């Protein structure tokens, strides 16, 4: 799933048409953007704030959360203090809390100044209610807190008046005490409370990687499985982001992005392009697969064109697709078709034929083809079909190794399909899968 590495992104004026397709869906919706402390002091942070200004100009509501662990390390070194914890997930003693207060205050001020330079009104509300994390496994976490509530009304009032909330990694209780809270956890709590449609983690890593390989897209369920059984395979520096991305998915946030804030225009490219630059963690797989509509025929023709040119599948006309359109399904990412499959029915023989399986080159090697086949299998079972067939001249090993098909013979085809098979002269391999 995903590819290795990337080229530096660049959003050109010619990409505006692609950007505009997203604007109606994002307008007046909320994005929570969580920025690591190390990124706030990076030379590219000014460009991130410019990207935020672009989002605001499109009437997208933005809440900005920031961390402070990098600054706490620097302050501790300057003062000769050894912090009890850096990122707000361990124990925070009194000395570390003072470091956190100083570091967070400085960073918040820098962010407010940067936003003012872009003529963006901003404020830092005390909207995070926290309680002590308490004693866990016999360890008193002292001034480390966890988010207990979010003052949604306060934040919504600011957003409705065009004011961007800037939230530090601090929380407050009803007694006037301050606690240090993990900024990733704050971001998830805010996204859930504000019903954000996107949570964006802007960090120093390229995204989620496993043994050096970058995941471009990942289902929440796949991430949870990875965390449960192969957590050590994930890069340590991205583990917190992985844990909180999974938590956000469980909380109903449909899209969580993890990207490298040191890349120019990474934020806009991630949000407004189909490919993105970091890792997208998304929920509800089958909401991404839907039946094709008449308006989708140009997208289907575009998706299958490379495979037609490579003689992997037979050429289909617009009219032929329209005739069997009810048997086509599309896989979407952010409502953009990136894969398709057809399930042709032979109910008299209890057979279904998987055909026209294609995935956009930009989304290959991400498991989309396998998910489309799995979806077609489930549809076939719902219809009471007993066997799936597939005909292939080049992808037969994929069907066998990834989808559990076995090789059959032309004699396994229904009579009407056998006639077309013989007329085509393609001599495709016939593959079968018995449905339980």
NUKE-380469 format. One record per residue (C-alpha): residue in one letter; x, y, z. Coordinates in steps of 0.05 Angstrom, whole numbers, padded with zeros to 5 digits, always signed. Example, Ala and Ser with C-alpha at 12.3 -4.5 7.8 and 13.67 -1.06 7.14 Angstrom:
# residues 2
A+00246-00090+00156
S+00273-00021+00143
END
This chain:
# residues 436
X+00000+00000+00000
X+00031+00066-00021
X+00097+00080-00054
X+00168+00097-00035
X+00189+00169-00031
X+00161+00228-00071
X+00178+00288-00111
X+00170+00357-00081
X+00098+00380-00092
X+00079+00443-00129
X+00010+00471-00139
X+00010+00509-00204
X-00041+00559-00229
X-00062+00506-00280
X-00083+00463-00221
X-00137+00512-00201
X-00192+00473-00237
X-00174+00412-00195
X-00175+00454-00132
X-00243+00485-00146
X-00278+00417-00147
X-00264+00411-00072
X-00285+00481-00052
X-00361+00469-00050
X-00351+00409-00005
X-00304+00445+00043
X-00338+00513+00047
X-00362+00531+00117
X-00334+00464+00143
X-00281+00457+00197
X-00209+00434+00190
X-00167+00421+00252
X-00094+00430+00236
X-00044+00405+00288
X+00027+00431+00280
X+00087+00402+00317
X+00130+00451+00355
X+00190+00435+00311
X+00151+00458+00250
X+00129+00524+00282
X+00202+00546+00285
X+00220+00517+00217
X+00234+00566+00161
X+00176+00536+00121
X+00125+00553+00174
X+00111+00621+00141
X+00089+00583+00079
X+00043+00539+00121
X+00010+00601+00149
X+00002+00626+00078
X-00032+00560+00061
X-00078+00571+00121
X-00094+00640+00094
X-00115+00607+00028
X-00161+00559+00065
X-00192+00617+00103
X-00202+00656+00038
X-00244+00597+00013
X-00289+00602+00074
X-00260+00540+00107
X-00260+00545+00182
X-00193+00529+00212
X-00172+00512+00284
X-00097+00511+00295
X-00066+00467+00349
X+00008+00467+00365
X+00056+00424+00404
X+00117+00447+00443
X+00162+00386+00455
X+00220+00412+00412
X+00219+00479+00448
X+00217+00445+00516
X+00280+00407+00498
X+00315+00472+00479
X+00292+00508+00542
X+00313+00450+00586
X+00383+00451+00555
X+00389+00526+00565
X+00368+00522+00638
X+00405+00458+00654
X+00340+00424+00674
X+00322+00351+00659
X+00248+00348+00640
X+00207+00291+00667
X+00172+00285+00599
X+00174+00319+00532
X+00109+00306+00494
X+00055+00309+00547
X+00042+00235+00551
X+00086+00217+00611
X+00096+00249+00679
X+00099+00325+00684
X+00131+00350+00747
X+00128+00423+00770
X+00194+00442+00735
X+00171+00411+00669
X+00104+00446+00674
X+00140+00513+00679
X+00181+00495+00617
X+00117+00476+00581
X+00082+00541+00600
X+00141+00583+00576
X+00151+00544+00511
X+00076+00542+00494
X+00069+00617+00509
X+00126+00635+00462
X+00101+00591+00406
X+00029+00616+00412
X+00055+00687+00407
X+00096+00670+00345
X+00036+00639+00312
X-00009+00698+00328
X+00043+00745+00299
X+00049+00703+00236
X-00026+00701+00226
X-00030+00776+00236
X+00020+00785+00181
X-00030+00751+00135
X-00087+00794+00161
X-00119+00735+00196
X-00155+00750+00261
X-00138+00699+00314
X-00145+00687+00389
X-00123+00637+00442
X-00184+00615+00482
X-00183+00573+00545
X-00229+00523+00511
X-00195+00459+00534
X-00221+00432+00600
X-00172+00381+00630
X-00167+00336+00691
X-00105+00303+00719
X-00086+00239+00684
X-00076+00212+00755
X-00040+00149+00777
X-00030+00098+00722
X+00004+00031+00736
X+00028+00060+00801
X+00059+00123+00771
X+00032+00192+00790
X+00031+00234+00727
X+00025+00297+00769
X+00013+00357+00722
X-00001+00315+00660
X-00074+00321+00642
X-00124+00292+00594
X-00179+00329+00557
X-00245+00324+00594
X-00286+00374+00553
X-00282+00423+00496
X-00318+00490+00501
X-00352+00482+00433
X-00397+00544+00441
X-00336+00588+00454
X-00299+00561+00394
X-00359+00564+00347
X-00371+00637+00367
X-00299+00653+00347
X-00304+00615+00281
X-00371+00647+00263
X-00339+00715+00272
X-00280+00697+00227
X-00231+00689+00285
X-00182+00631+00281
X-00172+00596+00348
X-00099+00578+00365
X-00097+00523+00417
X-00033+00507+00458
X-00020+00439+00490
X-00049+00462+00556
X-00115+00449+00592
X-00149+00480+00652
X-00194+00454+00707
X-00249+00488+00746
X-00202+00503+00804
X-00155+00547+00762
X-00101+00495+00754
X-00063+00485+00689
X-00044+00417+00661
X+00001+00396+00604
X-00036+00355+00552
X-00011+00319+00490
X-00024+00363+00429
X-00043+00303+00386
X-00097+00285+00437
X-00121+00357+00439
X-00128+00357+00363
X-00169+00293+00363
X-00215+00320+00418
X-00225+00385+00380
X-00239+00350+00314
X-00291+00306+00347
X-00325+00361+00386
X-00327+00409+00326
X-00347+00354+00277
X-00288+00371+00233
X-00285+00339+00165
X-00209+00338+00165
X-00155+00331+00218
X-00086+00348+00191
X-00023+00331+00230
X+00035+00374+00204
X+00098+00341+00229
X+00172+00329+00212
X+00161+00260+00180
X+00135+00245+00111
X+00074+00207+00138
X+00065+00138+00166
X+00120+00090+00145
X+00130+00017+00155
X+00201-00009+00147
X+00218+00052+00105
X+00157+00048+00061
X+00108+00106+00060
X+00034+00091+00065
X-00002+00139+00018
X-00072+00117+00039
X-00096+00072+00095
X-00162+00049+00122
X-00173+00062+00196
X-00187-00012+00205
X-00120-00030+00172
X-00084+00020+00217
X-00117-00008+00279
X-00095-00078+00259
X-00024-00054+00247
X-00023-00020+00316
X-00051-00082+00349
X-00005-00134+00318
X+00055-00100+00285
X+00064-00035+00322
X+00140-00042+00323
X+00140-00040+00246
X+00119+00034+00248
X+00172+00088+00252
X+00178+00110+00325
X+00173+00184+00307
X+00105+00174+00276
X+00075+00126+00327
X+00037+00180+00365
X+00007+00205+00300
X-00014+00134+00281
X-00047+00122+00349
X-00085+00188+00347
X-00104+00180+00273
X-00136+00114+00291
X-00171+00147+00350
X-00197+00202+00305
X-00225+00151+00256
X-00261+00115+00313
X-00289+00182+00334
X-00320+00193+00266
X-00270+00240+00233
X-00274+00218+00160
X-00204+00241+00138
X-00139+00246+00177
X-00077+00271+00140
X-00005+00264+00164
X+00046+00305+00124
X+00115+00335+00126
X+00110+00409+00143
X+00180+00423+00117
X+00156+00414+00045
X+00133+00478+00010
X+00058+00476-00007
X+00050+00408+00026
X-00014+00429+00062
X-00050+00454+00000
X-00025+00396-00042
X-00049+00345+00009
X-00117+00377+00016
X-00131+00396-00056
X-00101+00340-00097
X-00124+00269-00109
X-00055+00240-00097
X-00032+00281-00037
X+00038+00281-00010
X+00034+00247+00059
X-00011+00193+00089
X-00086+00195+00087
X-00122+00153+00139
X-00195+00146+00122
X-00257+00110+00148
X-00317+00073+00120
X-00288+00035+00061
X-00354+00015+00030
X-00378+00087+00029
X-00321+00097-00020
X-00350+00044-00068
X-00414+00061-00103
X-00454+00042-00165
X-00435+00081-00227
X-00481+00135-00255
X-00489+00161-00326
X-00446+00222-00308
X-00389+00174-00290
X-00381+00144-00360
X-00325+00194-00379
X-00288+00175-00315
X-00295+00101-00330
X-00269+00110-00401
X-00210+00149-00373
X-00195+00096-00321
X-00196+00038-00370
X-00157+00073-00426
X-00086+00053-00402
X-00108-00020-00395
X-00141-00019-00464
X-00077+00009-00495
X-00037-00046-00460
X-00086-00098-00486
X-00102-00119-00415
X-00177-00110-00426
X-00220-00105-00488
X-00240-00037-00514
X-00308-00013-00492
X-00348+00041-00525
X-00388+00094-00489
X-00452+00060-00513
X-00432-00009-00488
X-00415+00019-00419
X-00481+00057-00417
X-00519-00007-00435
X-00490-00045-00374
X-00479+00016-00329
X-00519-00015-00272
X-00465-00069-00266
X-00407-00020-00257
X-00380+00004-00190
X-00330+00060-00174
X-00280+00068-00118
X-00274+00140-00096
X-00225+00181-00057
X-00255+00247-00035
X-00310+00236-00088
X-00259+00227-00144
X-00263+00160-00182
X-00196+00124-00177
X-00218+00053-00192
X-00274+00014-00225
X-00301-00057-00232
X-00359-00089-00267
X-00400-00148-00242
X-00437-00179-00302
X-00492-00227-00283
X-00510-00296-00310
X-00565-00314-00260
X-00589-00376-00297
X-00523-00410-00283
X-00513-00376-00215
X-00451-00341-00242
X-00423-00271-00237
X-00366-00245-00280
X-00316-00196-00252
X-00293-00151-00309
X-00263-00084-00326
X-00221-00081-00262
X-00178-00018-00267
X-00143+00028-00218
X-00114+00097-00233
X-00038+00094-00239
X-00033+00146-00183
X-00069+00098-00136
X-00037+00032-00154
X-00006-00014-00101
X-00054+00011-00048
X-00100-00050-00045
X-00157-00015-00083
X-00163-00071-00135
X-00168-00123-00081
X-00222-00084-00045
X-00262-00076-00109
X-00259-00151-00121
X-00280-00163-00049
X-00338-00115-00057
X-00360-00151-00121
X-00356-00218-00084
X-00401-00192-00029
X-00451-00165-00080
X-00451-00232-00116
X-00465-00268-00050
X-00522-00220-00035
X-00552-00239-00103
X-00547-00313-00087
X-00493-00327-00140
X-00449-00389-00129
X-00389-00376-00172
X-00348-00316-00196
X-00310-00319-00261
X-00258-00273-00290
X-00224-00272-00358
X-00153-00246-00363
X-00095-00245-00411
X-00044-00211-00365
X-00071-00203-00294
X-00088-00276-00281
X-00033-00284-00229
X-00061-00224-00192
X-00130-00256-00189
X-00100-00321-00165
X-00051-00293-00112
X-00092-00234-00086
X-00164-00256-00095
X-00163-00332-00088
X-00185-00350-00159
X-00164-00415-00191
X-00154-00431-00264
X-00212-00462-00301
X-00226-00473-00375
X-00270-00442-00429
X-00319-00499-00416
X-00336-00467-00349
X-00366-00406-00384
X-00441-00399-00396
X-00461-00411-00469
X-00472-00338-00487
X-00406-00319-00455
X-00369-00377-00488
X-00392-00353-00556
X-00363-00283-00543
X-00300-00315-00516
X-00289-00355-00580
X-00305-00295-00625
X-00255-00250-00590
X-00194-00292-00606
X-00159-00266-00543
X-00151-00335-00513
X-00158-00306-00443
X-00147-00351-00383
X-00212-00368-00348
X-00210-00361-00273
X-00260-00386-00222
X-00278-00373-00150
X-00331-00413-00112
X-00369-00370-00064
X-00384-00398+00005
END
